[in-house]
Amino acid sequence: MLRKTDSSESKPEGEEVPFRPDTARSWMIAVLAHLIIFSTWGFVNAFGVFQTYYVRDMRIGDDTAVAWIGSTQVFLLFCTGVLSGRALDAGYYRVVFVLGSVTYLVGVFALSVCREYWQVFLAHAICIGVGFGAVFSPTVALTGTYFQKHKSLALGLVTIGSATGGMAFAAIAAQMMPKVGFGWTVRTMGFVQLGISLPHTAPRQSGSLIEWSALRNLPYSLTLLGAFFLFWAVYLGFYFIGSYGRSVMGVSASTAVYLLLTMNGVGVPARVLSSMTASRYGPRLVIIPAILLNALLGYCWIALRDEAGLWAFSVAYGLVASMPQAMYPMVLGSFVSDPQKAGAITGMGFFVAGIAALTGPPIAGALIRLQQGGFLGVQILSGSSMIVSAALFTAARWADRKPKDRDSDS
């Protein structure tokens, strides 16, 4: 709960007294938020394990059909954030968090007994996606309100949870699935998530669902456009590396899982480094070269010829793809000047990312099917989408600096 500072001055009734940012309590909140991201985005980043299992072992659909499960999950995760973010602004974080936690836990434990496509879609895509969205967006927005000087660094450290969680859930799958099967593997993941909790914030004044004034801000609008193309492609490697390894390189099922585990594992130091760099030089600037590196790597994917190259690519992709994921919440946080609007501004940014994440992987799956198992279309899509994203983020940066440059010249 946000702590009110003592003041001898009288305050108008209903006005919230500013709290002290960047305290030990603030960092405790950041640690707890890290656990939330561990539980939610960590599970999402391990979807490559499910993608391969659903297609090759459970056989509930082809790459395109199964990709719709993962993309719908991410879409609902991001888009539910519009509502849950506004709930944070209205002071209902704890209620939304409890409801969201119950929803995704029901989905996880229900998934453990699913056998048909429609069952998996309902549990994995709908139930888990909505539940994750209810807790993710307001958690990120709430954490930012506890910091002023170190906001970018704190948000960056929070997002590391997606890498540590992805590594943990992939490791659970690698160790348990061959021994105890799909059901108990998923239940174990659910029990890990069961203990995650986070304090709630004090009530605030309610507002509109969409912060129209933010959309009239050209740098913010260009940033959202850039985010669309970023999230159109950033998960393609995580989703399809297992399928690519097994169908093109002929690696074993266990090797495919360890490729994904490696991707998530190397993402931890990458997120730390990118967060520290963005905290010093600004996330809106640092995210641009990170996206360009992703574009380069997308095209380099085309040149893979053997398993050694596949392992090298997995390490490089895990490092590079983690950077913009870590910095995007920091970028959104940099547009928040009024904590009362943090949930709305963050939620709108995640909504756009959700639209992109909904369509990107299924399009990639359709390209694989059109090429009869070939991945060239996916690789070109990955690199080209990142180039467009980098151009839009650069335009946003230019639009943000232009008025300042004019003032300095006058």
N, C-alpha and C positions, 0 to 999 in steps of 0.2 A: 504494500500500500504506500502511495506517495506520502512522504512525511512533510508536514507543514513546518516552516521555520518560525521561530519565535519573533515577535515584533511588538514593540510598544505602541506602534502607530495603529490607529483604528482602521479597519478595512470594511468596505461596503459588504453588506450581507450577501452571501453566496459567492463572493470572490475568493478564489483559491490563492493562498499565499505561495509564492515560488519556493520550490524545494532546493536543496543544495545538490548540484550535480557532481559527478566524478568522485564520489566518495567510495568507501569500502563497500557500503550497501549497494551502490551502483554496480560494482564489479561482481558482487554476489548474484545480482539479477542477471548479469551477462552470462555467468556460469550456468545458471538454471535455464536460461534461454538456449544456451548451447545444447543442453540435454533435450530440449524440445525439438530442435533442428535435427539432432542425432536420431530421435525417434521417428520423425516424419520424413524429412528429406533424405536421411540415411536409407530408409526403406525404399524410397523412390529411386535413389541412385543404384540400388541393387536390383532394379527391374530386369537388367540383362539376364540375370539368373532365371527369372520367371519366363522371360521371352523365349529363351532356348528350351526350357523345360516344357512350356505349354505347346510349342511347335513340334519338338522331336520326341518327347516322352509321353505327355498327356494327349497330344495330337487333337487338340480342340479347334485348330485352325491354322492357316498359313501365316507367313510373316506379317502380311497386311492386317489380317483380322486380329492377330494378337497384339500388334502395335497399337490398334485402337484402344485396347485395354489400358496400356501404359500412358498413352497420350491423353485419354479421357480422364485418367486419374490426375495427371498433372494439370490439365485444364480446370478441373473442378477445384483442385488445391489452390490454384492461383485465383480463380474467379470467385470462389466463396469468400476470398479475402476482401472483396469490395464490401460485403455485408458485415463480416466479422470485424473489419477495420473500423467501420462506422460504429459498431457496437462498442469497440474500445473507446472511441471518442465520447460515446454516451455514458461510459462508466459501467458497462456490463461485461467486462472482460472475463471475470470469474465464471459467470453463467455460461457464456459461450465456450470457454475453455473446457468446462466439465461436460457440456453436451457434445462438443467435438471429440473429446477423448473417448467418451462412451461410444460414439458413432464409429470411430475408426477401430476401436478394439473389438466391437461386435463384428465389423467387417473382416478383421484379421482372423479371428477365431472361426468365423463362418467360412472363410476361404480354405481353411484346413480340411474341410469336408466336401468341398466342391469338386465336381467331376465333369460337368458340362460347360460349354462356352457361356451360355446365358447366366449360369450360376457364378462363374468366375468373374464375368463382366459386372454383375450386380454387386458382388462382394469387393472385388479388387479395385474396379474403376469407380463405381458410384459411392459405395459406403465408405471405403477408405479415403477416397479423394475428397469427399465433402468433409469428413472428420478432420483430415489433415489441414484443409483450408481454414476450418474454424479456429484452429489453434496457431497456425503458422504466421499468417499476416499480422494479426494483432500483437503477437509475441515480438516480432521484429520491430514493429512500430513502437511498442511500449518500451522496449530496451533503449531505443534511441532517445526517449524523453528523459532518461536517467543520466545522460551525458551531455556535455557541452564541448569541452576542449578535446576529449578523446572519443567523440562519437564514432568517427569512421573506423578507428582501431577496434573499438568495442563491437561494432556491428560485423566487422570482418572476422573477429575471433568467434562470434556467435555462429557465423555461417560455416565455420570449420566443422561444425557438427554434421553437416551433410556428408563430408568425406569420412570422418571417423565412424559415423553410423553406417555409411555404405560399405566400408571395409568390414565392420563388425557383422552386418547382416549377410554379406557375401561369404564371410568365413563360417558363419553358422550353417549356411547352405552347403558349403564345400565339405564340412566335417560331418554333418548330420544326415543330409539327404541320401547318400549311398547306404547309410547304416540303418536309419529308422524310417526313411521314406518322407514323402512330401508333407503329410499331415502333421506329424510331430515336429518337423522342421519349422513349419509356419507357426505352430502353437508356441514353440520356444521363442520365436521372434515376438509373438504377442505378449508373452510373459515378461520379456525384456522391456517392452513398451509400457507395461502396466504400471510400473513404479515411477514413471516420469510425472512430475508436477511442477507448477510455477505459481508464485504469489500473484495476487490480483491488484489492480490499481483502484484508486478512489474514483467515485462517479464524477463525470464531467458534463458540461452542457452538450446537448445533442445538436446535430446539424444535418445538412443535406447529405444524401448518399454520394453524390458526385460533387467534387470541388471544382466548379466551373472556372473560378479565377485561375486555378493552376493550369487548366487547359489553354487559357489565353496567354500563358507564358510560353513564348516560342521555344526557348531551350528545353523546357519540360516536354512539350509536344514532340519535338524532334527526338528527344531521348526515348520517348515511348515508341516511336516508329523504329528507331534503331534497335530497341529491345525486342520488337517483334521478330526481326530477322535474326537477331542473336539467338533467341530461344526457339526459333524454327529449326536450328541446326545443332545447337550445343549438346543435345542429348543423343544424337544419332550414334555416336561412338559407344556410349554407355549401353544403348539398347541393342545394337547389332554386332558388337565385337565378338560375342559368343557365337552367334549364327555365322558370321563371316569366318571365324576360325575353324568351325566344324565343317562348313560346306565348301569353303575355298581352300583352306590350308590343311584340312583333314586332321585337326587336333582332336584329342579326346574330350569327353564331357567334363571331366575334372579340370583339364587344362583350360577349357573355356571359362569355367568359374573363376579360376585363379587369375586369368587375364583381367576379369572385371574387378577382382579383389585388389590386384595391383594398381589398376586405374584409380580406385578410390583411395588406396593407401598413400600413393605419391601425391595425391591431392592435398593432404594435410599440410606438409611444408609449403606447398605452393600457395595455399590460402593464407598461411601465416605471413609469408613474404609479401604477397600482393596486398594484404591488409595493411601491413606496416608501411609499404611504399605509398599506397593510396592515402593513408593517414597523413603522410608528410607532404605529398605533392598534390593531393586532391584526387578523389575517385573519378571525377568526370574527365580528367586528363589521362590518368594511368590506364583506364579501361580500354582506351583506343588501341595502343600497341598490343594489349592482351588479345583483343579481338582479331587483329591482323595476324598474330601468331596462330590463332585458330584457323584462319583462312589458309595460311600456308600449309598447316598440318593436314587440312582436309584434302588439299591437292597432293600432298606427299603420300597420302593413303593409297593413291593409285599405283605407286611404284613398289608396293610390297610384293615380295616374291617367295619368301620362305618363313619358317616359324621364328627364326631369330629376328628377322625384321618385324614380325608381328609383335614380339615381346618389346622390342625397342619402341615401336609405335604406341603400344599400350602405355608404356611409361611416359612418353612424351605427351600423349593425349591427356592422360590423367593430370599431368602438371599444368598444361596449357588451358584445358577446358575448365579447370577448377577456378582459374583466376577471375574471369568475368562473372561467374556464378557468385563468387565471394564479394565482388565489388558492386554488383547491381543493387543490393539493398542499401549499400553505402551511398550510391549515386542518388537513389530515391530519397534517402535521409538528408542529403545535402540540399534538397528543395524544401525541406520542412523548416519554416521559421516560426510557426505557431504550433506548440504541442497539441492544441485542441484539434488541429487538422491533420495530425500525423497519420492516423488510421486511414483517412480518406485518400490522402496523397499516395501513401504506400500501397493501399488496396487497389487504386486505379492502375498503378504501375504493374502490379502483379496480375491484374486482369488482362492487360495487353499481352503479357508474357504467357498467360494461360491459353489465349486464343492461338498463339503461335505453337505452343507445345501440343495443342490438340491436333493440329493439322500436319506438322512436320514429320513425325515418325510414320503415320499412315501413308503419307505421300512417298516416303522413302521405301516403305514396304511394297507399295504398288510399283515403284520403279524396279525393285528386285524381281517382282513377279513378271513384269513386262520384259525384263532382260533374261528371264528363265534362270534365275539364281545369280545373275551378275550384279556387282556392286558399283559399277562405274557411275551410274546415275546418282546414287547416294553420295559418292565421293565428290562429284562435281557440285551437287546441291549443297553439301557441307561447306566447301570452300567459297562458293559464289555467294551464298547467303551471308557469310561472315564479312565478305568484302562490302556488300551493301550496308550491313550493320555498322561497320567501321566508318563508312562515309557519312552516315546519318549522325553518329555520335560526334564526329569531327565537325559537322555543320552545327550541331547543338552547342559545342564548345565555342565555335566561332561566333554564333549568335549571342552567346552569353558574354563574350569579351568585347564585342563590337561597341556597345555604349561606353564602356570604360575607356576604350582606346580613343573614342571621340572626345570624351571629357579631358583626357590627358593631352590631346592635341590642341584643345581650345585655350 
